[in-house]
Amino acid sequence: MFNPYFLVVLLYVALAVLGALDASLISFDLLPTFAGLRWARVHFITLGALTEFAFGVLPIVVAARAGLPRPKIRWDIWLTLNLGLLILLLGIPMVNGVFITAGGTLIFIAAVLLMLQLGGMRGSRSETQPSAGRKFYIVGLAYLLLGVLIGTGLWQGWSTWLQIKVPLEAHIHANNWGFMSLVFAGLIVDLYPGFAGRSLAWPRSITPIFVMMTLGALGLVLGPWFQSNLFTVPGMLLHISATIWLVLNMVKPLVGDRKLRTPGILHLVTAYVWIVVPILMAPLILLEVPGVPGPIIEQNAPQALIYGWVLQFGYAIIPLLFRRVFVPDAQPKLGGNWFSLIAVHLGGVFLWAGIFLNESQAALHGVAYGLWFVSMLPIAYELWQIVRSGMSRVQDQELAPTMAEAGD
């Protein structure tokens, strides 16, 4: 039952909570700004909690769907990933190129090892329900490799050698639209029947969605790479179309069902609203529409995307899989509650309001990060309760034979 990835996820969730509180206090001028910490906060969520969670859970999900025994912990992958994350998260706030490159290299190696592990988990030919999400995971990890390559290249001059026109944007797109989008889609495909109690609306749409997301992500990476809308616009259209198709796959079978009105499902479905918002803004920025603050949107949209979409997806899925690992007899249940749902969305509204109301930006963004901070608290407590229940269960199982012997 022990899974070291999940325990480290708790650590990064705690760091993400503190990071949101720190951002709120800085916006209100209650704490000094620290160079590099802005991107460290984002990486606590993306490369920290969500990547750690993905590395821990993907082999388990693929093995379960393929009818294989639960895989043993690959300590080489765990150690390489966590050393890389530690070094990287030390290097980002200090803006230290050596640390960032070393950490990125180790994460790159860990991702390659995980891809090889997942690639070998095919199951038997007689399997009836192979993991439909496995191809999403492997290609998503390939985009993570690309994101790491571009990100570390910012510090080693590779961006110039690779002729990447806007490397930071290409790095963000590879991680968000490639890695996160594909892994999240794969988890929805594999886990939906378990927590929804029914199949997706159109199971045959899984392969087209995979192809559209993969090609869409490629266009969104090549767009800033060559600074050309000939790649960005088709990539955006493909990706958003696949995303909407995926969301409709989740929603349609639940129309008229009480499950659709539960916080967990709403976290999962409405998280994708925060993907649509920046995409709707993109044409206005490209056309330089008056009143649309393009540079401010480009600076703050990644924060809204991470806290509104990535973090909220984690609110729903991470507790679900924590329960499966630590309390396997418990009923499958998505995480979150009404408070976390309302607070996380209000945070997104206040951040976007701050983008357009420049004179009140600091105060509005302070409120946004404050709302995100409080929205994380019940999720962190929920995860802690699950882990504590699982540990107590293991202790009871270990003590049972001893008590029986004492009774004899």
Secondary structure, DSSP 8 states (H G I E B T S, - for coil): ---HHHHHHHHHHHHHHHHHHHHHHHHTTSS---TTHHHHHHHIIIIIIIHHHHHHHHHHHHHHHHT-------HHHHHHHHHHHHHHHHHHHHT-HHHHHHHHHHHHHHHHHHHHHHHT----TT-SS--TTHHHHHHHHHHHHHHHHHHHHHHHTHHHHTT-SSHHHHHHHIIIIIIIHHHHHHHHHHHHHHHHSS--S-GGGHHHHHHHHHHHHHHHHHHHHHT-HHHHHHHHHHHHHHHHHHHHHHHGGGTTSGGGGSHHHHHHHHTTHHHHHHHHHHHHHHTT-TT--HHHHHHHHHHHHIIIIIHHHHHHHHHHHHHHHH-TTS-------HHHHHHHHHHHHHHHHHHH-GGGHHHHHHHHHHHHHHHHHHHHHHHHHHHHHHHHHHHHHHHHHHHHHHH-
